[in-house]
Amino acid sequence: MRIDGIDVVFFWVADLDTSVDWYTEVLGLNAGPRYGDWQEFAVDGGTRFALHGGRLAGGPATAAVAFNTPDLRAAIDELAGRGAVPIDEITDTGAALFVTFSDPDGNHVQLLERRA
């Protein structure tokens, strides 16, 4: 079997409209095509991001998605102006800086600034 990369990362969400509002109004993503209870978002790069309405059986979220940003601190300030507060402090891995936010369903959404 050959894997050629990641096609899509998506979260199951309890209320699709509420979550779409959060990702567009707070995170600033542009909503792409919507197919029933599946909402895609326009993001640069080869991987797609989407939301799927209706909870997946099994409980709380177990995954995270990390969106690249060229200036993490500026992005945090911008999101604070939209009412989003990080759930942790900035982490410096040496290769990148990142911080985590929580969407309306408790999914972890990270902003990540890569170092050269």
Stockholm file with secondary structure:
# STOCKHOLM 1.0

chainA/1-116         MRIDGIDVVFFWVADLDTSVDWYTEVLGLNAGPRYGDWQEFAVDGGTRFALHGGRLAGGPATAAVAFNTPDLRAAIDELAGRGAVPIDEITDTGAALFVTFSDPDGNHVQLLERRA
#=GR chainA/1-116 SS CCCCCCCEEEEEESCHHHHHHIIIIISCCEEEEEETTEEEEECSSSCEEEEEESCCTTSSCCCEEEEECSCHHHHHHHHHTTTCCCSSCCEECSSEEEEEEECTTCCEEEEEEECC
#=GC SS_cons         CCCCCCCEEEEEESCHHHHHHIIIIISCCEEEEEETTEEEEECSSSCEEEEEESCCTTSSCCCEEEEECSCHHHHHHHHHTTTCCCSSCCEECSSEEEEEEECTTCCEEEEEEECC
//
